[in-house]
Amino acid sequence: MKKRTILTSIDVGTTKVCTTIARVDGEGGVQIVGVGVNPSGGLHKGLVVNINDAKESIHKSVRQAERASNYKIESAYVGVTGRHVSSLNNRGVVAITRNDRLVRPDDLKRVLQSAQSVKVTTDRKLLHVIPRSYAVDGQIGINNPVGMHGFRLDVETHIITAAVTSVQNLVKCIRGIGIDVEDLILEPLASSEAVLTEDERQVGIILADIGGGTTDIAVFKDGSIWHTSILPVAGYQLTRDVAIGLSLPFEVAEEMKKKYGSVMSVEESQTETPSTISTNGHGIAYQDLCDIIRARVEEILRLILLELPRSEHEALVPAGLVLTGGTSNLPGIAALGSDILGLPVRIGLPTAIYGITDILHNPAYATSVGLLLWGAKHRGTRTWQQFYGRGAVLRRLIHRIRNLFR
């Protein structure tokens, strides 16, 4: 019988914290066994602004997942987002000097090290170095050059960096409740694992995860990552516009957005919604609510398109745009996106999981599921060590020994 592995993901978002526990079988199948969702505190636009409040929110989410699954969480895959994240593409090259001119795994490590030789300021560290494609003696488009013969090995990489202090604050919250960080993953990369198909990645696709505090963007082409970025506008701005434009308390505006919000007009809507709606004693015109939400969503969609060269977007991403994240639940958003961008648009739902999945079959949980799928695919490779240096390995060992004696 093949061994099963327990994996945990913690998605610390601006509006909610979602902890998900899964069993991964020998074939890589992911069975969800526990989910814990709790409103976020101490976060703004993906960044920790109050460690105690954030820690408490994470703790409640973790305990819910543990009770549901009857497992004790020791470590977790954690998503990273925020405006502090930046990316670039860089090339690395090395010579194959052995007599047999055979490319070996050590050469892949050397060429990736070469690609990492970019200037990074002391307040930033590498989060991901992802090989996009290799070339051997000028022959491009090679996915795995090991075993090939050549004199020169090139690699195209996508490099993602993050602010050290922002990530350290997040990790401090996780470790503060007795959980180690298995790995740090950029959230749009995680979401892509849950909602994109291999065909879409190959042809060319934009993923936009519109959450509560940020819109996380990832562009794929020829089967590999082409571009990533984080926009500091998302669902929070929609609620804020509704609150200001209609003179509502923020909590009431959020409830109305979730209950009645749409980007369609009254004439376009298929549901019979009254012209005047009310919540907690506050009454507003339904059309005014939709007009405000539509205006902000149009702005977000145009900002997504600005992440691509204007003259090339149709050729670069012919598969179009996949919208995910909680804000993509707004009725009519896919049709609006297609009208504005002139590209195919669909809503991305998490796939490739089974078990307790009812709550997770929603765009709002794409990152949570994607973190598990990323963990199942990349077990054994960790980027968090780059943030904490050589001492990270020792601290990780000490942390696990302490857990044994609790």
C-alpha positions as CSV (number, residue, x, y, z in Angstrom):
1,M,0.0,0.0,0.0
2,K,1.4,3.4,-1.0
3,K,2.1,5.9,1.8
4,R,-0.4,8.8,2.4
5,T,0.9,12.2,3.3
6,I,-0.9,14.9,5.3
7,L,-0.6,18.4,3.9
8,T,-1.9,21.7,5.2
9,S,-2.4,25.1,3.6
10,I,-3.1,28.4,5.3
11,D,-4.4,31.2,3.1
12,V,-4.1,34.4,5.1
13,G,-6.3,36.8,3.2
14,T,-7.5,40.4,3.8
15,T,-11.1,39.3,4.5
16,K,-10.7,35.7,5.6
17,V,-8.2,33.0,6.8
18,C,-8.8,29.6,5.3
19,T,-6.9,26.5,6.7
20,T,-7.3,23.3,4.7
21,I,-6.0,19.9,5.6
22,A,-5.7,17.1,3.0
23,R,-4.4,13.6,2.6
24,V,-2.2,13.0,-0.5
25,D,-2.1,9.5,-1.8
26,G,0.8,7.8,-3.7
27,E,-0.6,8.9,-7.1
28,G,-0.8,12.6,-6.0
29,G,-4.6,12.6,-5.4
30,V,-5.7,15.2,-2.9
31,Q,-8.5,14.3,-0.4
32,I,-9.7,17.2,1.7
33,V,-10.3,16.1,5.3
34,G,-10.7,19.4,7.1
35,V,-11.5,23.1,6.5
36,G,-11.5,26.0,8.8
37,V,-12.6,29.5,7.7
38,N,-12.5,32.6,10.0
39,P,-12.8,36.3,9.3
40,S,-9.4,38.1,9.1
41,G,-8.1,40.6,11.6
42,G,-5.0,42.6,11.5
43,L,-4.5,42.5,7.7
44,H,-4.8,45.1,5.0
45,K,-4.2,44.5,1.3
46,G,-2.5,41.2,2.0
47,L,-0.1,42.6,4.6
48,V,0.0,42.1,8.4
49,V,-0.7,45.4,10.2
50,N,-1.5,44.0,13.6
51,I,0.4,40.8,14.6
52,N,-1.8,39.9,17.6
53,D,-5.1,40.3,15.7
54,A,-3.7,38.4,12.7
55,K,-2.4,35.6,14.9
56,E,-5.7,35.2,16.6
57,S,-7.6,35.0,13.3
58,I,-5.1,32.3,12.0
59,H,-5.4,30.4,15.3
60,K,-9.2,30.2,15.1
61,S,-9.1,29.0,11.5
62,V,-6.5,26.3,12.3
63,R,-8.4,25.0,15.3
64,Q,-11.6,24.7,13.2
65,A,-9.7,22.6,10.6
66,E,-8.1,20.5,13.3
67,R,-11.5,19.7,14.9
68,A,-13.0,18.9,11.5
69,S,-10.2,16.5,10.5
70,N,-9.0,15.2,13.9
71,Y,-5.5,15.9,12.8
72,K,-2.9,18.1,14.6
73,I,-1.2,20.6,12.3
74,E,2.6,20.8,12.6
75,S,3.5,22.6,9.4
76,A,1.7,24.3,6.5
77,Y,2.1,25.8,3.0
78,V,1.5,29.5,3.3
79,G,0.5,32.0,0.5
80,V,2.2,35.3,0.0
81,T,0.8,38.4,-1.6
82,G,0.9,42.1,-1.4
83,R,2.2,45.1,-3.3
84,H,5.7,44.4,-2.0
85,V,6.0,41.4,-4.4
86,S,7.8,42.0,-7.7
87,S,9.0,39.9,-10.6
88,L,11.3,39.8,-13.6
89,N,12.5,37.4,-16.2
90,N,16.2,36.6,-16.4
91,R,18.6,34.4,-18.3
92,G,21.4,32.1,-17.0
93,V,24.1,30.4,-19.0
94,V,26.8,27.8,-18.1
95,A,29.4,25.8,-20.1
96,I,29.3,22.0,-20.1
97,T,33.1,21.3,-19.6
98,R,33.1,17.5,-19.1
99,N,34.6,15.4,-21.9
100,D,31.3,13.6,-22.6
101,R,29.4,17.0,-22.9
102,L,26.5,15.4,-21.2
103,V,24.0,17.6,-19.3
104,R,23.4,16.3,-15.8
105,P,21.2,17.5,-12.9
106,D,24.2,19.4,-11.3
107,D,24.3,21.5,-14.5
108,L,20.7,22.5,-14.0
109,K,21.5,23.7,-10.5
110,R,24.5,25.6,-11.8
111,V,22.6,27.4,-14.6
112,L,19.7,28.3,-12.1
113,Q,22.3,29.8,-9.8
114,S,23.6,31.8,-12.7
115,A,20.1,33.1,-13.5
116,Q,19.8,34.2,-9.8
117,S,22.7,36.6,-10.2
118,V,20.4,39.7,-10.2
119,K,20.8,42.7,-8.0
120,V,18.5,42.3,-5.0
121,T,18.6,45.0,-2.3
122,T,19.2,44.0,1.3
123,D,15.5,44.5,2.2
124,R,14.4,42.0,-0.4
125,K,14.9,38.2,-0.9
126,L,14.2,35.7,-3.6
127,L,10.8,34.0,-3.2
128,H,10.8,31.9,-6.4
129,V,13.2,31.1,-9.2
130,I,11.1,29.2,-11.8
131,P,12.8,27.8,-14.9
132,R,10.6,28.7,-17.9
133,S,12.6,26.8,-20.6
134,Y,16.1,25.6,-21.4
135,A,18.3,25.8,-24.5
136,V,21.2,23.5,-25.4
137,D,23.7,25.0,-27.9
138,G,21.0,27.4,-29.1
139,Q,18.3,24.8,-29.5
140,I,15.4,26.5,-27.6
141,G,12.2,25.2,-26.1
142,I,13.6,22.3,-24.1
143,N,11.7,21.4,-20.9
144,N,14.3,19.0,-19.5
145,P,17.8,18.9,-21.0
146,V,19.2,16.2,-18.7
147,G,20.8,13.5,-20.8
148,M,21.3,15.7,-23.8
149,H,24.8,16.5,-25.2
150,G,26.0,20.1,-25.7
151,F,28.7,22.7,-25.0
152,R,26.4,25.4,-23.6
153,L,23.3,25.3,-21.4
154,D,20.9,28.3,-21.2
155,V,17.8,28.8,-19.0
156,E,15.0,31.4,-19.1
157,T,13.7,32.0,-15.5
158,H,10.9,33.9,-13.9
159,I,12.3,35.4,-10.6
160,I,9.9,36.6,-7.8
161,T,11.2,38.7,-4.9
162,A,9.4,39.9,-1.8
163,A,10.1,42.3,1.1
164,V,11.8,40.5,3.9
165,T,10.0,42.3,6.7
166,S,6.5,41.7,5.2
167,V,7.1,38.0,4.9
168,Q,8.7,37.7,8.3
169,N,5.7,39.3,9.9
170,L,3.4,36.7,8.3
171,V,5.7,33.9,9.2
172,K,5.9,35.2,12.8
173,C,2.1,34.9,13.0
174,I,2.1,31.3,11.8
175,R,5.0,30.2,14.1
176,G,3.4,32.1,17.0
177,I,0.6,29.5,17.2
178,G,3.1,26.6,17.1
179,I,3.0,25.8,13.3
180,D,6.1,25.7,11.1
181,V,6.1,27.1,7.6
182,E,6.6,24.2,5.1
183,D,7.0,26.6,2.2
184,L,6.0,30.1,1.0
185,I,4.2,30.3,-2.3
186,L,3.1,33.4,-4.3
187,E,-0.7,33.2,-4.2
188,P,-1.4,33.6,-8.0
189,L,1.0,30.7,-8.6
190,A,-1.0,28.6,-6.1
191,S,-4.4,29.7,-7.5
192,S,-3.2,28.7,-11.0
193,E,-2.7,25.1,-9.8
194,A,-6.3,24.9,-8.8
195,V,-8.1,26.6,-11.8
196,L,-6.0,26.4,-15.0
197,T,-5.7,23.5,-17.5
198,E,-2.5,22.5,-19.2
199,D,-3.9,23.5,-22.5
200,E,-4.6,27.0,-21.3
201,R,-1.1,27.4,-20.0
202,Q,0.3,26.2,-23.3
203,V,-1.8,28.4,-25.5
204,G,-1.5,31.6,-23.4
205,I,-3.8,32.6,-20.5
206,I,-4.2,35.4,-17.9
207,L,-5.2,34.4,-14.3
208,A,-6.6,37.2,-12.2
209,D,-7.4,36.3,-8.5
210,I,-9.6,39.2,-7.3
211,G,-9.7,38.8,-3.6
212,G,-10.5,41.1,-0.8
213,G,-7.4,43.3,-0.6
214,T,-5.4,42.5,-3.8
215,T,-5.8,41.3,-7.4
216,D,-3.2,38.7,-8.0
217,I,-2.2,38.3,-11.7
218,A,-0.3,35.5,-13.4
219,V,0.3,35.2,-17.1
220,F,1.2,31.8,-18.7
221,K,2.5,31.1,-22.2
222,D,4.0,28.0,-23.8
223,G,3.3,26.0,-20.7
224,S,5.3,28.2,-18.3
225,I,5.0,31.4,-16.2
226,W,5.5,34.6,-18.2
227,H,4.6,37.4,-15.8
228,T,3.3,37.9,-12.3
229,S,2.1,41.0,-10.5
230,I,0.0,42.2,-7.6
231,L,-2.6,45.0,-7.9
232,P,-3.6,46.8,-4.7
233,V,-7.3,47.0,-5.7
234,A,-9.9,44.4,-5.2
235,G,-13.1,43.6,-3.3
236,Y,-12.3,46.0,-0.4
237,Q,-12.4,49.0,-2.9
238,L,-15.8,47.9,-4.2
239,T,-17.2,47.9,-0.7
240,R,-15.6,51.2,0.2
241,D,-17.0,52.8,-3.0
242,V,-20.5,51.5,-2.1
243,A,-20.1,52.8,1.5
244,I,-19.0,56.3,0.4
245,G,-21.3,56.6,-2.6
246,L,-24.4,55.5,-0.8
247,S,-23.6,56.9,2.7
248,L,-23.6,53.4,4.3
249,P,-21.6,52.0,7.2
250,F,-18.8,49.7,5.8
251,E,-20.3,46.6,7.3
252,V,-23.7,47.3,5.8
253,A,-22.1,48.0,2.4
254,E,-20.2,44.7,2.5
255,E,-23.4,42.8,3.3
256,M,-25.3,44.5,0.5
257,K,-22.5,43.8,-1.9
258,K,-22.5,40.1,-1.1
259,K,-26.2,39.7,-1.0
260,Y,-27.4,41.9,-3.9
261,G,-24.2,43.0,-5.7
262,S,-24.0,42.6,-9.5
263,V,-22.3,44.2,-12.5
264,M,-25.6,43.9,-14.5
265,S,-28.3,46.5,-14.7
266,V,-31.9,45.8,-13.6
267,E,-32.9,45.1,-17.3
268,E,-30.0,42.6,-17.7
269,S,-30.6,40.7,-14.5
270,Q,-32.5,37.5,-14.7
271,T,-33.6,37.7,-11.1
272,E,-36.5,39.7,-9.8
273,T,-34.8,42.1,-7.5
274,P,-36.9,45.0,-6.1
275,S,-35.9,48.5,-7.1
276,T,-35.2,49.4,-3.5
277,I,-33.3,47.1,-1.2
278,S,-32.6,47.4,2.5
279,T,-30.3,45.9,5.2
280,N,-30.2,46.7,8.9
281,G,-32.5,49.7,8.4
282,H,-30.6,51.2,5.5
283,G,-32.4,51.4,2.2
284,I,-30.8,52.1,-1.2
285,A,-31.7,51.9,-4.9
286,Y,-30.6,48.5,-6.4
287,Q,-29.6,50.2,-9.6
288,D,-27.3,52.6,-7.7
289,L,-25.6,49.7,-6.0
290,C,-25.0,47.9,-9.3
291,D,-23.7,51.1,-11.1
292,I,-21.1,51.7,-8.4
293,I,-19.9,48.1,-8.4
294,R,-19.8,47.9,-12.2
295,A,-17.6,51.1,-12.4
296,R,-15.0,49.7,-10.1
297,V,-15.0,46.3,-11.7
298,E,-14.5,47.9,-15.1
299,E,-11.4,49.7,-13.7
300,I,-10.0,46.5,-12.3
301,L,-10.5,44.6,-15.5
302,R,-8.7,47.4,-17.5
303,L,-5.8,47.4,-15.0
304,I,-5.4,43.6,-15.5
305,L,-5.1,44.2,-19.3
306,L,-2.5,46.9,-18.7
307,E,-0.2,44.3,-17.3
308,L,0.3,43.1,-20.9
309,P,1.7,44.9,-24.0
310,R,-1.4,46.5,-25.5
311,S,-0.6,45.5,-29.1
312,E,0.2,41.9,-28.2
313,H,-2.4,40.8,-25.8
314,E,-4.6,38.9,-28.3
315,A,-1.6,37.0,-29.7
316,L,0.0,36.5,-26.3
317,V,-3.1,35.1,-24.4
318,P,-5.6,33.8,-27.0
319,A,-7.1,31.5,-24.3
320,G,-8.3,34.7,-22.6
321,L,-8.8,35.5,-19.0
322,V,-9.7,33.3,-16.0
323,L,-11.2,35.2,-13.1
324,T,-11.1,33.6,-9.6
325,G,-11.2,34.9,-6.0
326,G,-14.2,36.0,-4.0
327,T,-15.0,39.0,-6.1
328,S,-15.4,36.9,-9.2
329,N,-18.7,35.6,-7.7
330,L,-20.4,38.8,-8.8
331,P,-23.1,38.0,-11.3
332,G,-22.3,39.0,-14.8
333,I,-18.6,39.7,-14.3
334,A,-17.4,37.2,-16.9
335,A,-19.7,38.7,-19.6
336,L,-18.5,42.2,-18.6
337,G,-14.9,41.1,-18.8
338,S,-15.4,39.7,-22.3
339,D,-17.1,42.9,-23.5
340,I,-14.4,45.2,-22.1
341,L,-11.3,43.1,-23.0
342,G,-12.4,41.5,-26.2
343,L,-11.1,38.1,-24.9
344,P,-12.7,34.9,-23.7
345,V,-13.4,35.1,-20.0
346,R,-14.5,32.3,-17.6
347,I,-14.8,31.9,-13.8
348,G,-12.2,29.5,-12.4
349,L,-13.4,27.0,-9.8
350,P,-11.0,24.8,-7.8
351,T,-10.6,21.3,-9.3
352,A,-8.6,18.1,-8.9
353,I,-9.7,17.5,-5.3
354,Y,-12.2,15.2,-3.5
355,G,-13.4,14.6,0.0
356,I,-15.0,17.5,2.0
357,T,-15.2,19.8,-1.0
358,D,-18.6,21.5,-0.8
359,I,-17.3,24.7,0.8
360,L,-14.2,24.8,-1.5
361,H,-16.2,24.6,-4.8
362,N,-16.1,28.3,-4.9
363,P,-13.6,30.8,-6.6
364,A,-12.9,32.3,-3.1
365,Y,-11.0,29.2,-2.2
366,A,-8.8,28.8,-5.3
367,T,-5.7,29.8,-3.4
368,S,-6.4,27.5,-0.4
369,V,-6.8,24.5,-2.8
370,G,-3.9,25.6,-5.0
371,L,-1.5,25.7,-2.1
372,L,-2.3,22.1,-1.4
373,L,-1.8,21.1,-5.0
374,W,1.5,23.0,-5.2
375,G,2.6,21.3,-2.0
376,A,1.7,17.9,-3.5
377,K,3.6,18.6,-6.6
378,H,6.7,20.3,-5.1
379,R,7.2,18.4,-1.9
380,G,10.9,18.5,-0.8
381,T,11.7,21.9,-2.4
382,R,11.5,24.8,0.0
383,T,11.9,28.5,-0.7
384,W,11.5,29.7,2.9
385,Q,15.1,28.9,3.6
386,Q,16.2,31.7,1.4
387,F,14.5,34.1,3.8
388,Y,16.2,32.8,6.9
389,G,19.6,31.5,5.7
390,R,21.4,28.4,6.9
391,G,20.0,28.7,10.4
392,A,16.5,28.0,9.1
393,V,17.2,24.3,8.9
394,L,18.4,24.1,12.5
395,R,15.4,26.2,13.7
396,R,13.1,23.9,11.8
397,L,14.6,20.8,13.6
398,I,14.4,22.5,17.0
399,H,10.7,23.4,16.3
400,R,9.8,19.9,15.5
401,I,11.6,18.5,18.5
402,R,9.6,20.9,20.7
403,N,6.4,19.7,19.2
404,L,7.2,16.2,20.2
405,F,7.3,17.1,23.8
406,R,4.1,19.2,23.9
